[in-house]
Amino acid sequence: MFYLSQIEHKLPLPPPRLVLPIREAIHMELEKLFLDKVIANLGLCISVYDIRSIDGGFIFPGDGAPTYTVVFNLIMFRPFVGEIITAKLISSDSNGLQLSLGFFDDIYVPAHHMPYPNHFVEDEQGKRKGVWFWDFNEQEYPIQETDVIKFRVQNVSYPQIPVEQPKESKPFAPMLVTGSLDHDGLGPVSWWCAEEIEVDDE
């Protein structure tokens, strides 16, 4: 889920930072540039882990900021296909579920990756919001707002930035994780905890 990625970057250091020790100033500037940003094919930057080397410090004509060549490691969030992750439910509609890890919200479980067989019950207010149910052994198991959910990573993608975006569309997400619940042990943790208790009682 988390990886170290080594990057080399030419970094202009703003003059106000020059009052600080050079390593501290560069660390602060790297966090400003990369923290909570998505780098295509690398993932979401969680933190600057360390700085491996600092070279340069040249001031180019017409520029008051010295430029350094910095080699550093970033802690990146990049789940792999097949990984099992636990997340919280943040929305449920007829298209599927949206899940959150707290620091990352662009996790989607589409309807065709829900536990099968299933059905969806729209809430009274409509707007496609509602509750998904897994139909198993003539019982209905709901996926509720308070549930902690285990899902399997099906795909990680990095969409291109759209030239134009409709006003009613969702905010652009530079990294999307597609998940699945259609496998034993996946779905709300409460489903399987309850099953273990029933087995113990028997």
C-alpha positions in Angstrom: 0.0 0.0 0.0 2.8 2.4 0.9 6.1 2.7 -1.0 9.2 4.8 -1.0 9.8 6.5 -4.4 13.1 8.3 -5.1 12.8 11.5 -7.2 15.2 14.0 -8.6 13.9 17.5 -8.9 15.3 21.0 -9.7 14.0 23.1 -6.9 14.0 26.9 -6.9 14.2 28.0 -3.3 12.2 31.2 -2.5 14.5 33.9 -0.9 12.4 34.1 2.3 13.4 30.4 3.0 17.1 31.3 2.9 17.1 32.4 6.6 16.6 28.7 7.5 19.2 25.9 7.5 19.4 24.7 3.8 18.1 21.2 4.5 15.2 22.4 6.6 14.3 25.0 4.0 14.3 22.5 1.1 12.3 20.0 3.2 9.6 22.6 3.8 9.5 23.5 0.1 9.3 19.9 -1.0 6.3 19.3 1.3 4.6 22.4 -0.1 5.1 21.1 -3.6 4.3 17.4 -3.2 2.3 16.7 0.0 -1.2 15.5 -0.8 -0.5 15.6 -4.5 -0.9 12.7 -7.0 2.0 11.8 -9.2 0.9 9.6 -12.2 1.9 6.0 -11.8 3.5 6.6 -8.4 0.4 7.4 -6.3 -0.5 9.9 -3.6 2.3 11.6 -1.7 1.9 11.1 2.0 5.1 12.6 3.3 8.7 13.6 2.4 10.7 10.7 3.9 14.2 12.0 3.6 16.6 14.0 1.4 19.4 12.0 -0.2 21.5 14.8 -1.8 21.5 18.5 -2.4 23.5 20.0 -5.3 23.8 23.4 -7.0 22.4 26.6 -5.6 22.8 28.5 -8.8 21.1 31.8 -9.3 20.1 32.3 -12.9 19.9 35.7 -14.6 16.7 37.5 -13.8 15.8 35.1 -11.0 16.4 35.9 -7.3 15.9 32.3 -6.1 18.8 29.8 -6.0 18.0 26.5 -7.8 19.1 23.2 -6.3 19.1 19.7 -7.7 17.6 17.6 -4.9 17.3 13.8 -4.7 14.8 12.7 -2.1 12.4 9.9 -1.1 8.6 10.3 -0.9 6.2 8.0 1.0 3.5 7.2 -1.6 0.1 5.6 -1.3 -0.3 3.2 -4.2 -2.4 0.1 -3.5 -1.7 -2.9 -5.7 -4.3 -5.0 -7.6 -5.5 -7.9 -5.4 -4.7 -6.0 -2.1 -7.3 -6.3 0.7 -7.9 -2.9 2.4 -10.3 -1.8 5.1 -12.2 1.5 4.6 -15.3 3.4 5.7 -18.4 3.9 3.7 -19.1 7.6 2.8 -21.9 7.2 0.2 -24.2 4.6 -1.4 -26.3 5.0 -4.5 -27.6 2.9 -7.4 -24.1 3.0 -9.1 -22.4 1.4 -6.1 -20.4 2.6 -3.1 -17.8 5.3 -2.4 -15.3 4.5 0.4 -12.7 6.5 2.3 -9.4 5.8 4.1 -9.5 9.1 5.8 -6.7 10.6 3.8 -8.0 9.3 0.4 -11.7 9.3 -0.7 -11.6 8.3 -4.3 -12.4 4.6 -3.9 -15.4 3.2 -5.7 -17.1 -0.1 -5.7 -19.3 -0.3 -8.9 -22.6 -2.2 -8.8 -21.2 -5.1 -10.8 -18.6 -5.7 -8.1 -21.1 -5.8 -5.3 -21.7 -9.2 -3.5 -23.9 -11.4 -5.6 -26.8 -11.8 -5.4 -27.8 -8.4 -4.2 -30.5 -5.7 -4.5 -30.6 -2.0 -4.0 -33.3 -0.1 -2.0 -33.6 3.6 -2.8 -34.3 5.9 0.2 -37.5 7.8 0.5 -35.9 11.1 -0.6 -34.8 9.5 -3.9 -31.8 11.1 -5.6 -30.5 7.6 -6.3 -29.2 7.3 -2.7 -30.1 4.2 -0.7 -28.9 0.9 0.8 -27.3 -2.1 -0.9 -28.2 -5.6 0.4 -26.5 -8.9 0.0 -29.0 -11.7 -0.4 -27.6 -14.9 1.2 -29.4 -18.0 2.7 -32.8 -16.2 2.4 -31.5 -13.3 4.5 -30.7 -9.7 3.7 -27.4 -8.2 4.8 -27.3 -4.4 4.5 -24.3 -2.2 3.9 -24.9 0.7 6.2 -23.4 4.2 6.7 -21.6 3.2 9.9 -20.0 0.1 8.4 -16.3 -0.6 8.1 -15.8 -2.4 4.8 -13.1 -4.8 3.5 -12.6 -4.6 -0.2 -10.3 -6.0 -2.9 -8.4 -3.6 -5.2 -9.5 -4.3 -8.8 -7.8 -1.4 -10.5 -5.8 1.8 -9.9 -6.0 4.4 -12.6 -4.7 8.0 -13.2 -7.3 9.8 -15.5 -6.1 12.6 -17.7 -7.1 16.1 -16.6 -10.2 17.1 -18.6 -10.2 20.2 -20.8 -13.8 20.9 -19.9 -15.9 19.5 -17.1 -19.7 19.7 -16.8 -20.9 21.7 -13.8 -22.9 18.8 -12.4 -20.1 16.2 -12.6 -18.0 15.1 -9.6 -14.8 16.9 -8.8 -11.9 15.6 -10.9 -9.9 12.9 -9.2 -6.3 12.4 -10.4 -6.2 8.9 -8.9 -9.1 6.4 -8.8 -9.2 3.1 -7.0 -11.8 0.5 -8.1 -12.7 -2.1 -5.5 -14.7 -5.3 -5.3 -16.8 -6.9 -2.5 -17.7 -10.0 -4.5 -15.6 -12.6 -2.6 -15.7 -14.5 0.7 -14.7 -12.3 3.6 -15.2 -9.0 1.9 -17.9 -6.4 2.7 -18.8 -5.0 6.1 -16.7 -6.5 8.8 -19.8 -6.9 10.9 -21.2 -9.5 8.5 -18.3 -11.9 9.2 -17.9 -11.1 12.9 -21.6 -12.0 13.4 -21.1 -15.3 11.4 -18.1 -16.2 13.6 -20.2 -15.6 16.8 -23.0 -17.8 15.4 -20.5 -20.6 14.6 -19.1 -20.4 18.1 -22.5 -20.6 19.7 -23.3 -23.8 17.7 
